[in-house]
Amino acid sequence: MGGTKYKIQEEELIRSDIAEYLLRLLTCGSVDDGKSTLIGRLLYDSHMIYEDQLEKVAKDSKIFGTTDDGFDPALLTDGLKAEREQGITIDVAYRYFSTDKRKFIIADCPGHEQYTRNMATGASNCNLAVILIDARYGVISQTRRHSFICSLLGIRHVVVAVNKMDLVDWSEERYEQIMRDYNSFVSRLNFSDIHFIPMSALRGDNVVEHSERLAWYDGPTFLHHLESVNISTDRNLIDMRLPVQYVLRPNLDFRGFSGTLASGVMRVGDEVASLPSRRESRVKAIYGPDGELTEAFSPMAITVTLEDEIDVSRGNMLVPVKNMPHVGNEFEAMVVWMHEEPARSGKRYLVKHSCSMVPGVMSAIRYKVDVNTMKRDKSDKEKGQEAESLELNEIGRCHITLHRPIAFDPYDRNRATGSFIIVDRESNVTIGAGMIVDRIVSKPRHKRAPVSQNIVRSDSLVSADERHSLLGQSGVTIWMTGLSASGKSTIARELEKELMAQGHLCYILDGDNVRHGLNRDLGFSMDDRKENIRRIAEVASLMNAAGVIVITSFISPYRLDRQSARDVIGDESFIEVFVDTPIEVCEQRDPKGLYRKARSGEIQQFTGISDAYEAPQNPEITLPTQELAPDEAVKRIVSDLKSRNVIR
Amino acid sequence: MDGYNLSHLKQLEAESIHIIREVAAEFDNPVMLYSVGKDSSVMLHLAHQAFAPARIPFPLMHVDTQWKFREMYRFRQLMAEKYQVDIKVWINPDGDGKVSPFSHGSEMHTQIMKTDGLKQALDHYGFDAAFGGARRDEEKSRAKERVYSFRNEFHQWDPKNQRPELWNLYNAKVNKGESIRVFPLSNWTELDIWLYLLREDIPIVPLYFAAEREVVERDGTLIMVDDERMPLREGEVPMRKKVRFRTLGCYPLTGAIESNAGTIEEIVQEMLLTTTSERQGRVIDADNSSMEDKKKDGYF
């Protein structure tokens, strides 16, 4: 069996250096979901198991085996003696296998005790999570817990393995019920794609080979999906960040700053600043492991030299002058606690963030999150006060104050510069892990402290209902998002015309116009782009309050930015319209020749080509423009507005 | 994201370089354990890449059992010159010239010359971090090993008391006497190692390539008669066979495989058709105590 490895073509593999792409995935499920069985089956059916290992399993199956037919794939993976004897997996184990398409690193996570700690550890380096569901029991609280932790740790791709289909008579109905149940709770999580696969890991159905018993399922098998899922948009190639790890001084003429590019692209000649000092210089040369480069990108390990002799040392960060992260000694973060000794508010710890170890204080534990419901823990809320402590495996939102400033980004945007670990000052043990929260997005509008203490919101004597009956409409914002040339502006203009024709007051808020006036002080740095969206959202919100229907048409490629607009405008008034046009079609239209320029490299960081477009997960309206003419698209929006009682 | 994709070997390379730089920056007195094998060759090459154009800022150390293949000793010297590094050699004085796999058995020999020798050497030099070339895919008990593996002041590894390891944020804090074993090749597989050796044109001991060598078949394993110290059993006649080695250790404890693979390409081709795992040629794994127990005791 080991003699015919899965479809491997030798020569291709030798050249695989160029073609192959690494996928790091996490498997989560409880002891009985068949997680070890699934991984064992994957290794076995893809012929990654050698004969001597198999012989050992045959021998072990007699001692530890849990199956009646003699072969237990789980025994291929359960490593340590103690856990094999107890039939549980007690720690994160890493497995490696490859096919002719991809190399895989599996972080195999126990669903047993210490689940949160272990799952967070496993998830921290993964792009994709496999959530196992026992088809007999469906979505249980553990499924929710696992999904929440994966989302919190920044995993965007999910495969829901609906396992043990053999025990529910291969029922399509049961499978669809589970799909519905899962989709209904997962919408509030931050996943970009979710894929369901019915299977029986023990019997091998739909793991590597298609199953005849599940003939009603026409999607890919588990392995095929893993081989083809696209994760390239996960990486942040926009915000260049080089945390300095090591300073090289082989001789007086060479002073190099070594580090791993956390995100983004660095080019020779780039204007960079060293944080936190903000001293500026230009990149003189970049050296990679294979020699000198003109540009380098994440996650390359490089050494750079600068034009000027500025003071840079380990723990500093080189960033573009025009796109800087936050610099400060205070931030808020979601913290996973990993030790029996609970976290206490007011206690001093060491914080390791990127290449610095800095002393700091857990200045407050704002609230705990109930990992089963994904909601703020009610007990604190009722008491109206902050939590005192965070126990092992609990997750809380914490405020942390460091003894000196660091440069950081929100975790949602940048895993490498938004993450940190907490180390106990006495035992030296790693006791917590944190993900920095975006400070602008995190606070709801009405709670955000105004700059001046003397500002009070004044309430009008006119109610929204009165305005509604006067104008025959409610003020809402129709937020169109989609690729360049997807048809957003065309539809927006047609929609405006149609609404006006029906007697409704509406207004298109145009991105360029706003930048000429209100936002003319803003550039295109991360902070500026965020502020641009915030101001547009605030203006839209005011116009909505006046009863005007606002139509916006921006590419708005990032989910986080659209969410922040939704937060400002309010969920009830925000109608996200996804103008869903495939990139090939947009590129063919290319009315302004932008795609051509982006392809030739003339324009950099162009959405869809060299920069990510994060499609909405649950837009209020989706317009597949390949099937819909603009006037049909307009009709669809108008009828949606009527069903929402926005217009009559 | 056209053009900004890093091949998986280059990703592994970057990850390993990151780890090596972290250790050099955060520990007072690190050392790279050098076994002369192919994984050590990759690790040494990566250390060179991490600090070029400067020299590697820490010493290497070979814990020598005195029973390595002769070609390995020659190769060790060559590498010290090529990379201009200090390779310290440690031989357990308690066993120096006295302990052999033949007189004491494989288990005792390994315990004294390798495990005890390593602990002595780490104590002697006061190293607080030691790089090892172990990979997680080698053996089941290694699948849960951390990149930074914590050892108490007695060099003991406690599987239940390892620090959580998230992202690429490694915790280098240790008290005096405690140390960390660092495994920068954790995420590499045997195939990755070979493909990388090929891609980077890294020198390895010629024993990895098939050649006519003098071997005897003993307990189902082909053992090379590397020098006159090897006592032949009754009826054993050394024969010339075309063989190569998949791993290198003490020659009396390392089984050869019959092969015609004279280049890395041919080795990779053979590997893809192979039916046994890499450690299968190691006499030592067939000993009674499992790798897990050996590790707890301080063996790599």
Boltz contact constraints between the chains, C-beta under 6 A:
constraints:
  - contact:
      token1: [A, 2]
      token2: [B, 275]
      max_distance: 6.0
  - contact:
      token1: [A, 3]
      token2: [B, 275]
      max_distance: 6.0
  - contact:
      token1: [A, 5]
      token2: [B, 272]
      max_distance: 6.0
  - contact:
      token1: [A, 8]
      token2: [B, 272]
      max_distance: 6.0
  - contact:
      token1: [A, 10]
      token2: [B, 269]
      max_distance: 6.0
  - contact:
      token1: [A, 10]
      token2: [B, 272]
      max_distance: 6.0
  - contact:
      token1: [A, 14]
      token2: [B, 268]
      max_distance: 6.0
  - contact:
      token1: [A, 17]
      token2: [B, 7]
      max_distance: 6.0
  - contact:
      token1: [A, 17]
      token2: [B, 9]
      max_distance: 6.0
  - contact:
      token1: [A, 17]
      token2: [B, 199]
      max_distance: 6.0
  - contact:
      token1: [A, 18]
      token2: [B, 7]
      max_distance: 6.0
  - contact:
      token1: [A, 20]
      token2: [B, 8]
      max_distance: 6.0
  - contact:
      token1: [A, 22]
      token2: [B, 8]
      max_distance: 6.0
  - contact:
      token1: [A, 22]
      token2: [B, 11]
      max_distance: 6.0
  - contact:
      token1: [A, 50]
      token2: [B, 276]
      max_distance: 6.0
  - contact:
      token1: [A, 50]
      token2: [B, 277]
      max_distance: 6.0
  - contact:
      token1: [A, 51]
      token2: [B, 275]
      max_distance: 6.0
  - contact:
      token1: [A, 51]
      token2: [B, 276]
      max_distance: 6.0
  - contact:
      token1: [A, 52]
      token2: [B, 276]
      max_distance: 6.0
  - contact:
      token1: [A, 52]
      token2: [B, 277]
      max_distance: 6.0
  - contact:
      token1: [A, 52]
      token2: [B, 280]
      max_distance: 6.0
  - contact:
      token1: [A, 53]
      token2: [B, 277]
      max_distance: 6.0
  - contact:
      token1: [A, 79]
      token2: [B, 140]
      max_distance: 6.0
  - contact:
      token1: [A, 79]
      token2: [B, 141]
      max_distance: 6.0
  - contact:
      token1: [A, 79]
      token2: [B, 143]
      max_distance: 6.0
  - contact:
      token1: [A, 79]
      token2: [B, 144]
      max_distance: 6.0
  - contact:
      token1: [A, 81]
      token2: [B, 292]
      max_distance: 6.0
  - contact:
      token1: [A, 91]
      token2: [B, 144]
      max_distance: 6.0
  - contact:
      token1: [A, 93]
      token2: [B, 143]
      max_distance: 6.0
  - contact:
      token1: [A, 93]
      token2: [B, 144]
      max_distance: 6.0
  - contact:
      token1: [A, 94]
      token2: [B, 136]
      max_distance: 6.0
  - contact:
      token1: [A, 94]
      token2: [B, 143]
      max_distance: 6.0
  - contact:
      token1: [A, 96]
      token2: [B, 137]
      max_distance: 6.0
  - contact:
      token1: [A, 96]
      token2: [B, 189]
      max_distance: 6.0
  - contact:
      token1: [A, 103]
      token2: [B, 8]
      max_distance: 6.0
  - contact:
      token1: [A, 105]
      token2: [B, 187]
      max_distance: 6.0
  - contact:
      token1: [A, 121]
      token2: [B, 164]
      max_distance: 6.0
  - contact:
      token1: [A, 121]
      token2: [B, 166]
      max_distance: 6.0
  - contact:
      token1: [A, 124]
      token2: [B, 166]
      max_distance: 6.0
  - contact:
      token1: [A, 124]
      token2: [B, 167]
      max_distance: 6.0
  - contact:
      token1: [A, 232]
      token2: [B, 1]
      max_distance: 6.0
  - contact:
      token1: [A, 237]
      token2: [B, 4]
      max_distance: 6.0
  - contact:
      token1: [A, 245]
      token2: [B, 21]
      max_distance: 6.0
  - contact:
      token1: [A, 245]
      token2: [B, 25]
      max_distance: 6.0
  - contact:
      token1: [A, 246]
      token2: [B, 21]
      max_distance: 6.0
  - contact:
      token1: [A, 246]
      token2: [B, 25]
      max_distance: 6.0
  - contact:
      token1: [A, 248]
      token2: [B, 54]
      max_distance: 6.0
  - contact:
      token1: [A, 250]
      token2: [B, 53]
      max_distance: 6.0
  - contact:
      token1: [A, 250]
      token2: [B, 54]
      max_distance: 6.0
  - contact:
      token1: [A, 258]
      token2: [B, 21]
      max_distance: 6.0
  - contact:
      token1: [A, 260]
      token2: [B, 18]
      max_distance: 6.0
  - contact:
      token1: [A, 289]
      token2: [B, 13]
      max_distance: 6.0
  - contact:
      token1: [A, 289]
      token2: [B, 49]
      max_distance: 6.0
  - contact:
      token1: [A, 297]
      token2: [B, 4]
      max_distance: 6.0
  - contact:
      token1: [A, 299]
      token2: [B, 14]
      max_distance: 6.0
  - contact:
      token1: [A, 300]
      token2: [B, 14]
      max_distance: 6.0
  - contact:
      token1: [A, 301]
      token2: [B, 14]
      max_distance: 6.0
  - contact:
      token1: [A, 301]
      token2: [B, 17]
      max_distance: 6.0
  - contact:
      token1: [A, 301]
      token2: [B, 18]
      max_distance: 6.0
  - contact:
      token1: [A, 314]
      token2: [B, 25]
      max_distance: 6.0
  - contact:
      token1: [A, 338]
      token2: [B, 164]
      max_distance: 6.0
  - contact:
      token1: [A, 352]
      token2: [B, 169]
      max_distance: 6.0
  - contact:
      token1: [A, 419]
      token2: [B, 167]
      max_distance: 6.0
  - contact:
      token1: [A, 421]
      token2: [B, 169]
      max_distance: 6.0
  - contact:
      token1: [A, 423]
      token2: [B, 171]
      max_distance: 6.0
  - contact:
      token1: [A, 423]
      token2: [B, 173]
      max_distance: 6.0
  - contact:
      token1: [A, 428]
      token2: [B, 173]
      max_distance: 6.0
  - contact:
      token1: [A, 429]
      token2: [B, 163]
      max_distance: 6.0
  - contact:
      token1: [A, 430]
      token2: [B, 163]
      max_distance: 6.0
  - contact:
      token1: [A, 430]
      token2: [B, 164]
      max_distance: 6.0
  - contact:
      token1: [A, 430]
      token2: [B, 171]
      max_distance: 6.0
  - contact:
      token1: [A, 433]
      token2: [B, 166]
      max_distance: 6.0
